[in-house]
Amino acid sequence: MDIGNLMKMAGQVKEQMASAQENAEKILVNGEAGGGMVKIVMNGNHEVVKVTLEPSIVNSDEVGLLEDLIRAASNQAAMKIKDALKEQMGSMVSDMGLDLSSIGFPK
């Protein structure tokens, strides 16, 4: 396989990855705990888009703030996972002797 074909394939992989990421944002799943007292909605990018707490489990004046804090903390953890996986993939690619930084892989 020549370098031209390899670069063409790399471009196609980049396009497919971008498309998959766009589609992942459209996937929504629900999770719940405590018999439905705590509910979250998460998209395919592991981003929490909504948190709902049963008001009876906390002071009702603080429910909105607590929901936002849980969402923010969950999203921060998900971002750290994404970063760690991206770094791991970059290391694997580098170990194979490839430089795919032009298609979004880290060096």
Beta strands, then each sheet from edge to edge (+ up, - down):
strand 1: 28-33
strand 2: 38-43
strand 3: 48-53
sheet 1: 1+ 2- 3+
end
